[in-house]
Amino acid sequence: MGCIKFTPVKLITSCYVLLCFLCFLLPTQNGQAAALCTATSNSPQEISTFASDSIALNQSSDSNTETEIPATDAEVNRSKPQRNSVLGVFFSTDKISRIKKNLISYGNDHFPRGVRSFYISVVENAFQFSIIFLLVTLSLFFIINILLVFIILNYTIRKKSYKEKFEKVYSKMYEEVLLSYLFGSIDWETAFLKLRGRNKPKNRRILTSVLMNFNTNFKGEFESLIPEIYTRLGLQHDSMRLARSGYNHKKVAGIIELTHLYPEGAKGIIDKLINDPSDYVRAEAQTAYVKLNPETPFNFFYQLEQPFAMWTQLSVFNLIRVHQLPVPSFAQFLTIRHPNIRNFSLRMITFFQQLENVPDILKMVDSKLDKTRFLTYKAINNLRLYDSRDLIKNRFENETEKNKLEIIRALRNIGTEDDFGFLEIIMTNGTMSLKTEACRSMYFMSPKSRERLLEINNQSNDELKLLIAHVTDPRN
């Protein structure tokens, strides 16, 4: 990504020209400003001559006009427009006069004659129409902010570009050296010397990233060599510091690195993080525990103080399938106080067809949680527990709508002729969804149930006939 090109000088020049243009949109006193500029720049003798000429001119003018009654000070003040109302909010009248005088004096002392008239006219207009003064101040503040943003953005982009280039160069160099060592082209001493900058923090992070990439893509004999390189370079100490960091993203990075490249040292740290306040750290630590303890992957259930999150459940389940980890008897976890652990155990019992846990499954129909009872009925259905028909029928009346539907679905697979009457009652008195599911269970239960459903169709009302027609339609 290239750096942004900008020219602050052009930006300032354009804004200054715009401000000058705004200043001259309003009426100006260029003649007075020029006279004031000329007067202040001349010698005392010239000033005296200029004053005498002005007095004579005024007397001549007064002699040719009618005598006027001088106005009082109050009348003069009332006749002058109050044009310093904006500056008057912040400064007193004397303060404003001093600022104006100082600005004019500065221009007379530092600017050349050609620029002086223009400068003084700008100052006059700024104080006569003080809103312009405020506009100039805000505009300058805006320009400074834009410049700061450009400078910070330019610095950030340059730094990011340098970092990306740095990582790319060193990653390529480290990969070439380590691959040469892994394939036997060079010995460890030579490889160690070629790993330049290996002691710098940035380079150590790049080395760890390269080894993590190798660990993901290389299998076989390389699986033991990669952790060996990791420990020879002492990179495990960096990962341990990350796992003990106060920042959650660093903790997660440390856990992942230790789990894949230094499993012996990871166990002690992970045991302390399975109850971390952060959901992300806790999930990563629990997943790592399963991988690092294949013999007893779920013993951390007994130590959990926080809920077993759904995302972690999915990660753990995928880990078991991918790595072919030993599957424990999940019935032992059905008594743990965390309901999500009990629900997870019911799912695992159903998926892995652990029929030896039938008595423990049936006890879960007494659970106070609707979700747990739903999963129990689902387990009865999927495990084909035929002897549980009476149990679930007795529970039907006091169940929720969702659980009632699951009971009816279970009877589709485990029901017999003794359950026809139960389903017929539902088809007559149940809700629309229950009636539809009861018709479907009756239709798919057995050939005898299908014949019975056709008999009911001949004797039923129009509503039930429509439901039966819907269920028996092969398109549904």
C-alpha positions as CSV (number, residue, x, y, z in Angstrom):
1,M,0.0,0.0,0.0
2,G,1.5,3.3,-1.0
3,C,1.8,6.4,1.2
4,I,-0.6,9.3,0.8
5,K,0.9,12.3,-0.9
6,F,-0.1,15.7,0.3
7,T,1.3,19.3,0.3
8,P,0.5,21.2,3.4
9,V,1.9,24.4,1.9
10,K,-0.7,24.4,-0.9
11,L,-3.5,23.7,1.6
12,I,-2.5,26.6,3.9
13,T,-2.1,28.9,0.9
14,S,-5.5,28.1,-0.5
15,C,-7.3,28.6,2.8
16,Y,-5.5,31.9,3.4
17,V,-6.5,33.2,0.0
18,L,-10.1,32.2,0.8
19,L,-10.0,34.0,4.1
20,C,-8.6,37.1,2.5
21,F,-11.4,37.0,-0.1
22,L,-14.0,36.8,2.7
23,C,-12.4,39.7,4.4
24,F,-12.8,41.9,1.3
25,L,-16.4,40.9,0.7
26,L,-17.4,43.3,3.4
27,P,-17.0,47.2,3.2
28,T,-13.4,48.1,3.9
29,Q,-11.7,51.3,4.8
30,N,-8.7,50.9,2.6
31,G,-8.1,54.7,2.3
32,Q,-8.0,55.1,6.1
33,A,-5.8,52.0,6.5
34,A,-3.4,53.3,3.8
35,A,-3.3,56.8,5.4
36,L,-2.7,55.2,8.8
37,C,0.1,53.1,7.3
38,T,1.7,56.1,5.6
39,A,1.4,58.3,8.6
40,T,3.0,55.8,11.0
41,S,5.8,55.2,8.5
42,N,6.8,58.9,7.9
43,S,9.0,61.1,10.0
44,P,7.6,63.5,12.7
45,Q,8.0,66.5,10.4
46,E,5.9,64.8,7.7
47,I,3.3,63.9,10.3
48,S,3.1,67.5,11.5
49,T,2.7,68.8,7.9
50,F,0.1,66.2,7.2
51,A,-1.8,67.2,10.3
52,S,-1.6,70.9,9.4
53,D,-2.9,70.3,5.9
54,S,-5.8,68.2,7.3
55,I,-6.8,71.0,9.8
56,A,-6.7,73.7,7.0
57,L,-8.8,71.5,4.7
58,N,-11.3,70.9,7.5
59,Q,-11.5,74.7,8.3
60,S,-12.0,75.5,4.6
61,S,-14.7,72.9,4.4
62,D,-16.4,74.3,7.6
63,S,-16.5,77.8,6.2
64,N,-18.3,76.8,3.1
65,T,-21.0,74.9,5.0
66,E,-23.7,75.8,7.5
67,T,-22.8,75.7,11.2
68,E,-23.7,72.4,12.7
69,I,-24.5,71.7,16.3
70,P,-22.0,69.3,17.8
71,A,-23.4,66.0,19.0
72,T,-23.1,64.8,22.6
73,D,-20.9,61.8,23.4
74,A,-24.0,59.7,24.2
75,E,-25.5,60.5,20.8
76,V,-22.2,59.6,19.1
77,N,-22.0,56.3,20.8
78,R,-25.6,55.5,19.9
79,S,-25.0,56.4,16.3
80,K,-22.0,54.0,16.0
81,P,-22.9,50.4,15.2
82,Q,-21.9,47.9,17.8
83,R,-19.7,45.7,15.6
84,N,-17.5,44.2,18.2
85,S,-20.3,42.2,19.8
86,V,-18.6,38.8,19.2
87,L,-15.2,39.9,20.6
88,G,-16.9,41.7,23.4
89,V,-18.1,38.4,24.8
90,F,-14.5,37.4,25.4
91,F,-12.6,40.7,25.9
92,S,-13.1,44.1,27.3
93,T,-13.1,47.2,25.1
94,D,-9.7,48.3,26.3
95,K,-8.3,44.8,25.7
96,I,-9.7,44.8,22.1
97,S,-8.1,48.3,21.4
98,R,-4.7,47.1,22.7
99,I,-4.8,44.0,20.6
100,K,-5.7,46.0,17.5
101,K,-2.9,48.6,18.2
102,N,-0.3,45.9,18.8
103,L,-1.2,44.1,15.5
104,I,-0.9,47.4,13.6
105,S,2.4,48.2,15.2
106,Y,3.7,44.8,14.4
107,G,2.7,45.2,10.7
108,N,4.4,48.6,10.6
109,D,7.6,47.3,12.1
110,H,7.9,44.1,10.2
111,F,6.1,44.2,6.8
112,P,7.4,46.1,3.7
113,R,5.5,49.2,2.5
114,G,3.7,47.3,-0.3
115,V,2.2,44.7,2.0
116,R,1.6,47.0,5.0
117,S,-1.5,48.7,3.5
118,F,-3.1,45.3,2.8
119,Y,-2.2,43.9,6.2
120,I,-3.7,46.9,8.1
121,S,-6.9,46.8,6.0
122,V,-7.3,43.2,7.0
123,V,-6.8,44.0,10.7
124,E,-9.3,46.9,10.5
125,N,-11.9,44.7,8.9
126,A,-11.3,41.9,11.4
127,F,-12.0,44.1,14.3
128,Q,-14.7,46.2,12.7
129,F,-16.5,43.0,11.6
130,S,-15.5,40.7,14.5
131,I,-17.3,37.7,13.1
132,I,-14.5,37.5,10.5
133,F,-12.0,37.3,13.3
134,L,-13.8,34.3,14.8
135,L,-14.1,32.7,11.4
136,V,-10.3,33.1,10.8
137,T,-9.6,31.5,14.2
138,L,-11.9,28.5,13.6
139,S,-10.5,28.1,10.1
140,L,-6.9,28.0,11.4
141,F,-7.9,25.5,14.1
142,F,-9.6,23.4,11.4
143,I,-6.5,23.5,9.2
144,I,-4.2,22.5,12.0
145,N,-6.5,19.5,12.8
146,I,-6.4,18.4,9.2
147,L,-2.6,18.7,9.1
148,L,-2.4,16.6,12.3
149,V,-4.7,13.9,10.8
150,F,-2.6,13.8,7.6
151,I,0.6,13.5,9.6
152,I,-0.7,10.8,11.9
153,L,-2.2,8.9,8.9
154,N,0.9,9.1,6.9
155,Y,3.0,7.9,9.8
156,T,0.7,5.0,10.5
157,I,0.7,3.9,6.9
158,R,4.4,4.1,6.7
159,K,4.9,2.2,9.9
160,K,2.4,-0.5,8.7
161,S,4.1,-0.8,5.4
162,Y,7.5,-1.2,7.0
163,K,6.2,-3.8,9.4
164,E,4.6,-5.9,6.6
165,K,7.8,-5.7,4.6
166,F,9.9,-6.6,7.6
167,E,7.8,-9.6,8.4
168,K,7.7,-10.7,4.8
169,V,11.5,-10.6,4.5
170,Y,12.3,-12.3,7.7
171,S,9.6,-14.9,7.4
172,K,11.0,-16.0,4.0
173,M,14.5,-16.1,5.4
174,Y,13.5,-18.1,8.4
175,E,11.4,-20.5,6.4
176,E,14.3,-21.3,4.0
177,V,16.7,-21.9,6.9
178,L,14.4,-24.1,8.9
179,L,13.3,-26.1,5.9
180,S,16.9,-26.8,5.1
181,Y,17.4,-28.0,8.6
182,L,14.2,-30.2,8.6
183,F,15.2,-31.8,5.3
184,G,18.7,-32.4,6.5
185,S,20.6,-30.0,4.2
186,I,22.3,-28.3,7.1
187,D,22.9,-29.1,10.7
188,W,21.5,-27.3,13.7
189,E,24.6,-25.2,14.4
190,T,24.6,-23.8,10.9
191,A,20.9,-23.2,11.0
192,F,21.2,-21.4,14.4
193,L,23.8,-19.1,13.0
194,K,21.8,-18.3,9.9
195,L,18.7,-17.3,12.0
196,R,19.8,-13.7,12.2
197,G,18.0,-11.3,14.6
198,R,16.6,-14.3,16.5
199,N,16.9,-12.6,19.9
200,K,14.8,-9.5,19.0
201,P,11.2,-9.7,20.2
202,K,9.8,-9.0,16.7
203,N,11.9,-11.7,15.1
204,R,11.0,-14.2,17.8
205,R,7.3,-13.6,17.1
206,I,8.0,-14.3,13.4
207,L,9.9,-17.5,14.2
208,T,7.0,-18.7,16.3
209,S,4.5,-17.9,13.5
210,V,6.7,-19.9,11.0
211,L,6.9,-22.9,13.4
212,M,3.1,-22.8,13.9
213,N,2.6,-22.8,10.2
214,F,5.0,-25.8,9.9
215,N,3.1,-27.6,12.7
216,T,-0.2,-27.2,10.8
217,N,1.1,-28.4,7.4
218,F,3.8,-31.0,8.2
219,K,3.1,-34.4,9.6
220,G,5.1,-37.5,10.3
221,E,8.6,-37.3,11.5
222,F,8.5,-33.5,11.4
223,E,5.9,-33.4,14.2
224,S,8.7,-34.1,16.8
225,L,11.3,-31.9,15.1
226,I,9.2,-28.7,15.1
227,P,8.6,-28.6,18.9
228,E,12.3,-29.4,19.4
229,I,13.3,-26.3,17.3
230,Y,10.7,-24.3,19.3
231,T,12.3,-25.2,22.7
232,R,15.9,-24.9,21.4
233,L,15.2,-21.3,20.5
234,G,13.5,-20.7,23.9
235,L,10.3,-19.5,22.3
236,Q,8.2,-21.3,24.9
237,H,9.1,-18.6,27.4
238,D,7.6,-16.0,25.1
239,S,4.4,-18.0,24.8
240,M,4.2,-18.5,28.6
241,R,4.5,-14.7,29.1
242,L,1.7,-14.2,26.6
243,A,-0.5,-16.8,28.4
244,R,0.0,-14.9,31.7
245,S,-0.6,-11.5,30.1
246,G,-3.4,-9.2,31.2
247,Y,-4.7,-8.9,27.6
248,N,-7.2,-11.6,26.5
249,H,-6.0,-11.7,22.9
250,K,-2.4,-12.3,24.1
251,K,-3.7,-15.1,26.4
252,V,-5.4,-16.8,23.6
253,A,-2.3,-16.6,21.4
254,G,-0.2,-18.0,24.2
255,I,-2.5,-20.9,24.8
256,I,-2.6,-21.9,21.1
257,E,1.2,-21.8,20.8
258,L,1.8,-23.8,23.9
259,T,-0.9,-26.4,23.0
260,H,0.7,-27.1,19.6
261,L,4.4,-26.6,20.3
262,Y,5.0,-27.1,24.0
263,P,2.2,-29.4,25.4
264,E,4.3,-30.4,28.5
265,G,4.4,-26.9,29.8
266,A,0.9,-25.9,28.6
267,K,-1.0,-28.2,31.1
268,G,0.0,-26.2,34.2
269,I,-1.1,-22.9,32.7
270,I,-4.3,-24.1,31.1
271,D,-5.6,-25.6,34.3
272,K,-5.7,-22.1,35.7
273,L,-7.4,-20.6,32.7
274,I,-10.4,-22.9,32.3
275,N,-12.4,-20.6,34.6
276,D,-11.0,-17.3,33.2
277,P,-13.6,-14.4,33.2
278,S,-13.1,-13.9,29.5
279,D,-15.3,-16.2,27.3
280,Y,-12.7,-16.4,24.6
281,V,-9.8,-17.3,26.9
282,R,-12.0,-19.8,28.8
283,A,-13.2,-21.5,25.5
284,E,-9.6,-21.8,24.2
285,A,-8.3,-23.2,27.5
286,Q,-11.1,-25.8,27.7
287,T,-10.6,-26.9,24.1
288,A,-6.8,-27.1,24.8
289,Y,-7.5,-29.2,27.9
290,V,-9.4,-31.8,25.9
291,K,-6.6,-32.1,23.4
292,L,-3.8,-32.2,26.0
293,N,-5.6,-34.8,28.2
294,P,-6.8,-37.5,25.8
295,E,-7.3,-40.1,28.6
296,T,-9.5,-37.9,30.7
297,P,-10.6,-35.1,28.3
298,F,-13.6,-33.9,30.3
299,N,-12.4,-34.0,33.8
300,F,-12.4,-30.2,33.8
301,F,-16.2,-30.4,34.1
302,Y,-15.8,-31.0,37.8
303,Q,-13.7,-27.8,38.2
304,L,-15.9,-25.5,36.1
305,E,-17.4,-22.5,37.8
306,Q,-18.5,-20.8,34.6
307,P,-21.0,-22.2,32.1
308,F,-19.8,-24.5,29.3
309,A,-20.5,-22.3,26.3
310,M,-22.2,-23.6,23.1
311,W,-19.3,-22.6,20.9
312,T,-16.9,-24.5,23.2
313,Q,-19.2,-27.6,23.0
314,L,-19.0,-27.5,19.2
315,S,-15.2,-27.0,19.2
316,V,-14.8,-29.9,21.6
317,F,-17.1,-32.2,19.6
318,N,-15.2,-31.4,16.4
319,L,-11.9,-32.1,18.2
320,I,-13.1,-35.5,19.3
321,R,-14.1,-36.5,15.8
322,V,-11.0,-35.0,14.0
323,H,-8.4,-36.4,16.4
324,Q,-10.3,-39.6,17.2
325,L,-10.0,-39.1,20.9
326,P,-11.3,-41.7,23.3
327,V,-14.9,-41.2,24.1
328,P,-15.7,-41.4,27.8
329,S,-19.1,-42.5,29.3
330,F,-21.0,-39.3,29.4
331,A,-23.5,-40.6,31.9
332,Q,-21.1,-39.6,34.7
333,F,-21.6,-36.0,33.9
334,L,-25.4,-36.0,34.0
335,T,-25.4,-35.1,37.7
336,I,-23.1,-32.0,37.4
337,R,-24.8,-28.8,38.5
338,H,-24.3,-26.9,35.3
339,P,-27.3,-27.5,33.0
340,N,-25.4,-26.9,29.8
341,I,-23.0,-29.7,30.8
342,R,-25.9,-32.1,31.3
343,N,-27.4,-31.1,28.0
344,F,-24.0,-31.6,26.2
345,S,-23.7,-35.0,27.8
346,L,-27.2,-36.0,26.6
347,R,-26.2,-34.9,23.1
348,M,-23.0,-36.9,23.2
349,I,-24.8,-40.0,24.6
350,T,-27.2,-39.8,21.7
351,F,-24.6,-39.2,19.1
352,F,-22.2,-42.0,20.3
353,Q,-25.1,-44.4,20.9
354,Q,-24.1,-45.1,24.5
355,L,-27.0,-47.5,25.3
356,E,-25.4,-48.6,28.6
357,N,-26.5,-45.3,30.0
358,V,-30.3,-45.8,29.5
359,P,-31.2,-45.7,33.2
360,D,-29.4,-42.5,33.7
361,I,-31.1,-41.0,30.6
362,L,-34.6,-41.8,31.8
363,K,-33.9,-40.0,35.1
364,M,-33.6,-36.8,33.2
365,V,-37.3,-36.6,32.3
366,D,-37.7,-35.3,35.9
367,S,-35.5,-32.3,35.2
368,K,-36.9,-28.8,35.9
369,L,-35.5,-27.4,32.6
370,D,-37.5,-27.7,29.4
371,K,-34.4,-27.9,27.3
372,T,-33.0,-30.9,29.3
373,R,-36.3,-32.8,29.0
374,F,-36.5,-32.1,25.3
375,L,-33.1,-33.6,24.8
376,T,-34.1,-36.6,26.9
377,Y,-37.1,-37.2,24.7
378,K,-34.9,-36.8,21.7
379,A,-32.4,-39.3,23.1
380,I,-35.3,-41.8,23.7
381,N,-36.3,-41.4,20.1
382,N,-32.9,-41.7,18.5
383,L,-31.7,-44.5,20.8
384,R,-35.0,-46.4,20.1
385,L,-35.8,-47.0,23.8
386,Y,-39.1,-48.9,23.2
387,D,-39.7,-49.6,26.8
388,S,-40.0,-45.8,27.5
389,R,-43.3,-45.3,25.6
390,D,-45.5,-45.3,28.7
391,L,-43.1,-43.0,30.5
392,I,-43.2,-40.3,27.9
393,K,-47.0,-40.6,27.3
394,N,-47.5,-40.0,31.0
395,R,-45.4,-36.9,30.8
396,F,-47.3,-35.5,27.7
397,E,-50.0,-33.5,29.4
398,N,-47.7,-31.4,31.5
399,E,-45.1,-30.7,28.8
400,T,-44.5,-27.6,26.7
401,E,-45.6,-27.5,23.0
402,K,-42.1,-28.2,21.8
403,N,-41.6,-31.2,24.1
404,K,-45.1,-32.6,23.2
405,L,-44.1,-32.5,19.5
406,E,-40.9,-34.4,20.3
407,I,-42.9,-37.1,22.3
408,I,-45.2,-37.6,19.3
409,R,-42.1,-37.9,17.0
410,A,-40.7,-40.5,19.3
411,L,-43.8,-42.6,19.0
412,R,-43.4,-42.6,15.3
413,N,-40.3,-44.8,15.8
414,I,-41.0,-46.6,19.0
415,G,-44.8,-46.7,19.0
416,T,-47.0,-49.8,18.7
417,E,-50.7,-50.6,18.2
418,D,-51.2,-49.7,21.9
419,D,-50.4,-46.1,21.1
420,F,-53.0,-45.6,18.3
421,G,-55.6,-44.4,20.8
422,F,-53.2,-41.9,22.3
423,L,-52.5,-40.4,18.9
424,E,-56.2,-40.4,17.9
425,I,-57.0,-38.3,21.0
426,I,-54.3,-35.8,20.0
427,M,-55.7,-35.7,16.4
428,T,-59.1,-34.8,17.9
429,N,-58.3,-32.4,20.7
430,G,-54.7,-31.0,20.1
431,T,-53.5,-27.9,18.5
432,M,-53.0,-27.7,14.8
433,S,-49.3,-28.5,15.0
434,L,-49.9,-31.4,17.4
435,K,-52.7,-32.8,15.2
436,T,-50.4,-32.6,12.1
437,E,-47.5,-34.3,13.9
438,A,-49.9,-37.0,15.3
439,C,-51.2,-37.7,11.8
440,R,-47.7,-38.0,10.4
441,S,-46.6,-40.4,13.2
442,M,-49.7,-42.5,12.7
443,Y,-49.0,-42.6,9.0
444,F,-45.3,-43.6,9.2
445,M,-45.4,-45.8,12.3
446,S,-46.3,-49.1,10.6
447,P,-48.6,-50.5,7.9
448,K,-51.3,-51.2,10.5
449,S,-51.2,-47.6,11.7
450,R,-51.5,-46.4,8.1
451,E,-54.6,-48.5,7.6
452,R,-56.0,-47.2,10.9
453,L,-55.4,-43.6,9.7
454,L,-57.3,-44.3,6.4
455,E,-60.3,-45.6,8.5
456,I,-60.2,-42.4,10.6
457,N,-60.2,-40.4,7.4
458,N,-63.5,-41.9,6.3
459,Q,-65.1,-41.1,9.7
460,S,-63.6,-37.7,10.5
461,N,-64.6,-34.1,9.9
462,D,-63.4,-31.9,7.1
463,E,-60.5,-30.3,9.0
464,L,-59.0,-33.7,9.9
465,K,-59.5,-34.9,6.4
466,L,-57.4,-32.0,5.1
467,L,-54.7,-32.7,7.6
468,I,-54.6,-36.4,6.6
469,A,-54.6,-35.5,2.9
470,H,-51.6,-33.2,3.6
471,V,-49.7,-35.8,5.5
472,T,-50.4,-38.6,3.0
473,D,-49.5,-36.4,0.0
474,P,-46.1,-37.8,-1.3
475,R,-44.9,-34.3,-2.1
476,N,-44.8,-33.4,1.6
